């Protein structure tokens, strides 16, 4: 049996449109595709958004998470409909870990210097952060859109801890971005090895689903056909 549905989970400073290129390719394969819109206000709020989406789709489901979205699918992926997980340059925390705590286990990546907090507990990226370290291999016009549309992300999202990691009970795939300035490639190697994922490496920025949508789609389809 192959999966019937794919749910795409965006990362910090992003929204569902970050999957725009992948959505079209998956839909062309006849899959039901949902790109959720997380509020990025807290980890609990973001996981709840994923769970509402899961309740509305037909299983089996493949969950795909980019960046911080990997934490969300790790926590929300224990739903009985979920057959597999795909991580796109994403965090894959274990129990009692968060995206933030994992990031602290290695030297800060270049993008870390471009994060700016506000008085309400939210973080934004500078324009240099987007252009030079988040999406350095995209076109100028794409970078302009990403900077204008970036979603401020709460510290409470990035520090939310995992209870029971879904990757412990489900097969996983991982697209490892070797030119990532946001999540250190060294950390991606550690996480993907720990969860025993099927790993594909690509010389990409952090937003591999935008710079290499064909490869990201191919990896998702591998998971779709494997379950």
C-alpha positions in Angstrom: 0.0 0.0 0.0 1.2 3.5 -0.8 0.4 6.6 1.2 -2.6 8.6 0.1 -1.8 12.0 1.7 1.1 14.2 2.4 1.2 16.9 5.0 3.9 19.5 4.7 5.1 21.4 7.8 7.1 24.6 7.3 9.8 25.9 9.5 10.5 29.0 11.5 10.3 32.4 9.8 8.3 30.7 7.0 4.8 29.6 6.1 3.1 27.0 3.9 4.1 28.8 0.7 7.7 27.6 1.2 6.4 24.3 -0.2 5.0 25.9 -3.4 7.2 24.1 -5.8 6.9 20.7 -4.1 3.1 21.0 -3.8 2.7 21.1 -7.5 4.9 18.1 -8.1 3.2 15.9 -5.4 -0.2 16.9 -6.7 0.8 15.8 -10.2 1.4 12.3 -8.7 -2.3 12.2 -7.5 -1.6 12.7 -3.9 -3.7 14.7 -1.5 -1.4 17.5 -0.3 -1.8 19.8 2.7 0.7 22.6 3.6 -0.3 23.7 7.1 0.0 27.2 8.4 1.4 27.2 11.9 1.0 30.3 14.1 4.6 29.9 15.4 3.4 31.3 18.7 4.3 28.2 20.8 5.3 24.6 20.3 1.9 23.4 21.7 0.0 25.7 19.3 2.1 24.5 16.3 1.6 20.8 17.1 -2.1 21.4 17.6 -2.3 22.8 14.1 -0.7 19.7 12.7 -3.1 17.4 14.6 -6.1 19.3 13.3 -4.8 18.7 9.7 -4.2 15.0 10.4 -7.8 14.7 11.6 -9.1 15.9 8.2 -7.0 13.7 5.8 -7.2 10.1 4.7 -4.4 7.8 5.7 -1.8 6.5 5.4 -0.1 9.9 5.7 3.5 11.0 5.1 4.6 13.9 7.3 7.3 16.2 5.9 9.0 18.8 8.1 11.5 21.5 7.2 13.8 23.0 9.8 11.8 23.6 13.0 8.9 21.7 11.3 11.0 18.6 12.0 10.3 19.1 15.7 6.6 19.5 15.1 6.3 16.2 13.1 8.5 14.4 15.7 5.9 15.4 18.4 2.7 15.1 16.3 3.6 12.1 14.2 2.4 9.4 16.6 -1.1 9.6 15.1 -2.2 6.2 13.9 -2.6 7.6 10.3 1.1 8.5 10.1 3.1 6.0 8.2 6.5 7.7 7.7 8.4 10.9 8.3 10.5 13.0 5.9 12.9 15.6 7.3 14.1 18.4 5.0 17.2 20.0 6.6 15.2 19.6 9.8 15.6 19.2 13.5 14.8 15.6 14.8 14.8 15.9 18.5 14.7 13.0 21.0 12.6 13.0 24.2 13.1 16.1 26.3 15.0 17.9 23.5 13.9 20.9 21.5 15.1 22.6 18.4 16.8 25.2 20.5 18.6 22.7 22.7 19.8 20.7 19.7 21.2 23.8 18.2 23.2 24.5 21.3 25.1 21.1 20.9 27.2 22.5 18.1 29.0 25.7 17.2 26.5 28.5 16.1 25.8 28.5 12.4 26.3 31.7 10.4 22.6 32.6 10.4 22.6 32.7 14.2 24.2 36.2 14.2 21.3 37.5 12.1 18.5 36.6 14.5 16.8 39.6 16.2 14.4 39.3 19.3 11.6 41.7 20.1 10.0 42.6 23.4 7.2 40.1 23.0 9.4 37.0 22.8 9.5 36.6 19.0 12.5 36.4 16.7 13.0 37.7 13.2 15.8 37.4 10.7 17.7 40.4 9.2 17.7 40.9 5.5 21.2 39.6 5.4 20.1 36.6 7.4 17.6 35.7 4.7 19.8 36.6 1.6 23.1 35.3 2.8 22.4 32.5 5.2 18.8 31.3 4.9 18.3 31.1 1.2 21.7 32.0 -0.4 21.2 29.9 -3.4 17.8 31.3 -4.5 17.2 34.1 -6.9 17.1 37.7 -5.8 13.4 37.9 -6.3 12.8 34.8 -4.2 14.9 36.2 -1.4 13.0 39.5 -1.5 9.7 37.6 -1.1 11.0 35.4 1.7 12.3 38.5 3.7 9.0 40.4 3.2 6.8 37.4 4.1 8.9 35.9 7.0 6.8 34.9 10.0 8.1 36.1 13.4 8.7 33.0 15.4 8.3 32.7 19.2 11.1 31.5 21.4 8.4 29.3 23.0 8.1 27.4 19.7 11.8 26.7 19.3 12.2 25.7 23.0 9.2 23.3 23.1 10.3 19.8 24.2 9.5 16.5 22.7 7.6 13.9 24.8 7.5 10.7 22.6 9.5 11.0 19.3 7.5 9.6 16.4 10.7 8.6 14.6 11.2 5.8 17.2 8.3 3.9 15.7 8.2 5.0 12.1 10.6 4.9 9.2 12.3 8.2 8.3 13.9 9.9 5.3 16.3 12.8 5.6 17.5 15.4 3.0 20.7 16.7 4.4 21.8 20.2 3.1 25.5 20.3 3.1 25.7 24.1 2.5 23.2 25.0 5.3 24.0 28.1 7.3 21.0 27.7 9.6 21.2 24.2 10.9 24.8 23.0 10.9 25.4 20.1 8.5 27.4 18.4 11.3 24.2 18.5 13.4 22.1 17.2 10.5 24.6 14.3 10.2 24.2 13.5 13.9 20.4 13.7 13.9 19.8 11.7 10.7 22.2 9.0 11.9 20.5 8.8 15.3 17.0 8.3 13.9 18.4 5.8 11.3 17.0 7.7 8.4 17.5 7.0 4.8 19.8 10.0 4.0 20.2 11.9 0.7 22.8 14.7 0.7 22.5 17.9 -1.5 24.7 20.9 -1.8 21.9 23.3 -0.8 21.1 26.2 1.4 18.7 25.7 4.3 15.6 25.9 2.0 16.4 22.8 0.0 12.7 22.3 -0.9 12.9 25.6 -2.8 16.4 25.4 -4.3 16.1 21.6 -5.1 12.4 20.9 -5.3 12.8 17.9 -7.6 15.1 16.2 -5.2 12.9 17.0 -2.2 9.9 15.6 -4.1 11.7 12.5 -5.1 12.6 11.8 -1.4 9.0 12.3 -0.3 7.8 9.9 -3.1 10.2 7.3 -1.9 8.5 7.4 1.5 5.0 7.4 -0.2 5.8 4.2 -2.1 7.6 2.5 0.7 4.8 2.3 3.2 
